[in-house]
């Protein structure tokens, strides 16, 4: 089996409008090393499969997997990751794309010269309703040049399409059970080294197109919370990381409470009857309720 320097992982579902641009942005990379593109199509009912097939002839660096049954986002993501044999893994989902032909070269050069780092990422620009906005993520002023898992546990500032990390070839079970794939993956990789930020825009994120960004706030907040519960439990022996993740839980619990409180359900009813709050400590519930009441009366 050929050993690649980088495995680029691309999951796709119903991306017939975007998959060509995504693939082209990978194939345009100018590198002094070999890289592979792994595409995992989660049984798309549109023309995604047909478009991908057009790139397979004569291109041995593309590994294509077309699932006959829909696996779901996280199982498909983990399946694709487990096909990667590169020293490093980069991610670009089928509705996003890269803009810098030297992106991989820049990231690999840094990682090869700095073995104490396990992750490197960069800024991305937001495309919404087919319009390229002035929004960039993350803002350079909000992110350290060099950060650690302690910083990352406060919030996820790593855009998925920007990341390149050391391939560990194994993943903990909590990622499989999570509703989100990128954040727990970044945290897991950050256990193994430092995180480098490049303040350059080298990719485009399509907002409101993917499964996650197109969901309504209450559902997204609920999934984030359930995932944070799993992640927090995994890091319960790391005092700083656990504390930061717990603070995130409070933030999303409050957001969920605000989104779901209405005529049919009172804040008290949600806090003490909703299964989501079942294992939340009483003091946290009271803190969230007080915050909710104070904000409501301002």
N, C-alpha and C positions, 0 to 999 in steps of 0.2 A: 504494500500500500504506500502511495506517495505521501511524503510528509510535507505539508504546506506550512508556510510561516503564519498565514492568517486564514481562518475559516469565516466567511461572511454568511451569517444566518439570516434568512428572509422567510418569514411566515406570511401567508396570504390567504385571503378569503374574499371573494367577490370584488376583486381589484382590477377588473378589466379596463377601467379608465386610467389606472395609475401604474400598473405593473410594468409596462414597457419602459416608462421613465425611470422607475426604480432599478430595473435590471441594467439599463444603459448606464446609469450613474455608477454602478459597480464595475462594469466592464471597461469603463473609461479610466480606471485607476492606473496611474503610471508608477510601477514599482520595480525595484531591483530584486525582488523575491517573488516566489510563486504563491498565489492565493487561490482559494476555491470559493465558489458560491453555492450554498445549500439552500434550495427552495423547497418549502413544505406547503403544499396546497391543501387546505382543509375542506376538500370536497366542494369547491365552489360551483354553484349551478350556472354561473354566467360563462363568459368566454375567456376567463383567466387561464384555464388549462391550455386552450388553443394558442394563446399568445405566447405562453412560456415554451411550448413545444417548438415554436419557430426559432428559438435560441439554442436548441440542443444539438442540432446537426453540426458536427465538426468542432464542438466546444467541449472538450473533456474536463474542463475545470468546473463545469456546472453539474451538481448532483441534484436531480429533481425527484421529489416524492409526491405522488398524487394519491391522496387517501380516498378510498371508495366510500368510507363513512365519515361523517363529521366527528372529529375528536373533541372539539372545543378549543378555546384560545390557549389555555395553559398547557393541556396535554400536547397540543400541536407544537407549542413553543419548546417544551422540554424534549419532545421527539427530535426536533430539528437540532437543538443544542447537542444532543447525544450522538448525532451523526458527524459532528465536527472533530477532525483530528489535527487541526492546526495548533501551533504553539500559542496563538492568540485567537480570540473570537471577537468579531465586530458584528453589530446588529443593524439591520435596516429593514423595517417592515415594508410590505408591498405597496403601501400607500404613501410612503415617504421617499425621499431621494437625497443623494449627496450632490454637492456642487463643486467641490474642489478635487481635481484629479490627483492631487498629492496628499489627500487626507490620510490614507493608509500608510504611506511612506513616512509622513511626519510623525504619526503616532508610534509606528514600529521603531523608528530611529530613536525616539526618546526612551521607549521601554527597553530596548536592547542596551542602551547606555546607562540605564538606571534600574538595575534589577531589584531594588528595594520598593519599587512601585508595582502595584497590581492592576491599577485602572488608570486610563487616560480618556478624557472626554473634551468636547468643545462646545461652542455656542451653535444654536440653530436659529433659523428665521421662520416665522409663522406664516403659513399660507391658509387663508380662510375664504371660503366661497370663491375659489379660483383667483383670489386677489392676494398678491404678495404684500403683506402688511409691514409696518415699521417695527413690529414687535419681535424682539429677540429673547431667547431664553438659553441659559440664565443670564441675567444682567451681570456684567463683569464686576461691578461694585459690590455685588451680593455674594460673591464666591471667592474663596481663598485660592491663591495660586497652587498651594499644596494643602490638602486636607486629609482627614482620617475618618475612620468609621464613627468616631465620636461626633464629628461634625455632620456626617451623613445621616446619623440617627435622629437628628433634629428635623430634617425634611429632605425630600428627594430632589436634588438640584441637578441630576444627571439625565439629560434627554436620551432616550433609548437609542435613537439613530446615531448618536454621537459617540457612543462608548466603544472602547476596545479594551479587552482585559485578558489576563493570563488564563489559559484553558486549564481548569482543574480536573476535567473529565468526570467529576462527580458533583451531585447536587443534593442538598439535604431534603428530607421529606416535607418540610414545611413549605417549600416552594411549590411542590406538587399540590398541596391542599389550599394554597392561597388563591384569592380571586385576582391578584395582580402578579405579573411575572417579573417586571423590571426592578422594582424597588428591593424586594427580598434578594434578588440575584446580585444587585449592586452591593448590598450590605454583606452578603456572604463573601463576595470577592474582596471587599474592603478589609476583611479579617486578615488577609494574607499580605497586605502591604499598603503603601500610601496611595493617594489619589492625585493625579495631575490634571490641571485645567488649562486648556489652550483658549485664550480669548479671541478666537477667530470663528467667523460663521462659515461652516463647511457643509451644511446640510439644510434641508427644508422639511418642516413638520407640517403636515396637513391637519388643521384643527377642525373638529366636527365631522370627520370622515370615519375614523376608526371606531371599533366597538366601544372603547373606553370613553373617548372624548365626546361621543354622540349620545351617551346615556344621560338621563336627567340627574340632577344633583343628589336627590335623596337616595337613589339606587347606587350612585357612584360613592357617596359617603358611607353607605352601609357596607359596601364591598371593601372599601378602604379600612373601615373599622374591623371587620371580621379578619382581614388580613393582618392588621396591626396586632390583634389579639394573639394570633399564631406566632408572629415574628417576635413579639415581646416575650412570650413564653420561652422561645428558643434562646433569647439573650438574657434571661433572668439572672444569670451568674455574672454578668458584666454590669456593674452598678451604674456607670455613666450612660451606657447605651440603653439599658433598661429604663432608666429615669427619663431620658429623652423620648423614647418611644411611648412611654406612659403619658407624657405631655402632649404628644401628637394625638393619642387616644382621646384626651379631654377635648381637644380642638374639634375633632371629627364627631364626637358625641354631641357636642353643642351644636355643630352644623346640622347634624341629623335631626336633633330635637327641633331646631328652628324650622327645618324644611317640612317636618311631618306634623307639627302642632297646628290644629285647625278647629273647625266647628265640631268634628266628630270625635276628636281626641284632645284632651287637655295635656299640658306639659307633665303634670303629676302622673296621669294615667300612663303616658309613654315611659316615663322614668322608672316606674315601679311595676309595670305590667308587660312592656315590650321585652321580648326574649333577648334582644340585643343588649339590654342593660342588666340582664340577670346576674352576671358575675362582676358587675362594676361595684367597687366599694361604696358604702353609704356616704362617706365624706366626699367622694368624687361626685356622686349624684347630687348632693346638696350644693356643692360648688357650682355645678352646671346649671342647676335650677336657679340659684341666686343670680348667676350671670345672665341667664335668660330673662328673668323678671326685671332686672335692672336695665338691660338693653331695651326691653319692651316698653318700659315707662319713660325712657329718655325722649 
